[in-house]
Amino acid sequence: MLDLRFVHEFDCSEETFWTHLFLDDRFNEWLYKERLGFSEWKVVERQDTERGVRRVVDVAPPVGDLPGPLKKLVGDNVRYRECDEYDAVRRHCRVDVVPGTMADKVTVRGEITCLKLGEAGCRRVFAGRVEARIFGVGSLLEKRIASELERSYQAGARFTSEYVRNNGLS
């Protein structure tokens, strides 16, 4: 089991982060498909309520080169379903990732918070956990998932900062 924590700062308000970035489906489709190279990022369910947003997204990330044991385990077509539960009162989002294969053996969960930073900035924090209960390769898979999550969050933060600047959201 691996614990994860990624922190990024943006030159926009918390409200802008949640409304115009994280919960904006068009922005996310652009970010994931055009900038991060995912072959699919598709909202399959979305419910907006006074309390928040529940969003379910089907995702197909780029796979890259996998070590032999992992390639045999997951194949070339990696997919997952991301279930987001945004609580507008607490201003945080619970994220559950359900792998397309071995969902009973792999768990990826986390929470995203966004904190005010100065007059016009915010700090996004993702805190999560990856667990792969697979004899012999579980640790290897956990490390690969954690590495890909970190890479994706880092690249996503760069593109998000660029988007905020270029679209007058600061």
BELUR-V155699 format. One record per run of one state. SS is the DSSP state (H for helix, E for strand, - for the rest). FROM is the first residue (numbers start at 1). LEN is the number of residues. Records with the same first field share a line. If there is no record, write none. Layout:
# BELUR-V155699
SS: FROM-LEN / FROM-LEN
This chain:
# BELUR-V155699
-: 1-1 / 11-3 / 23-2 / 36-4 / 49-3 / 61-7 / 75-5 / 88-4 / 100-6 / 118-3 / 133-5 / 167-4
E: 2-9 / 40-9 / 52-9 / 80-8 / 92-8 / 106-12 / 121-12
H: 14-9 / 25-11 / 68-7 / 138-29
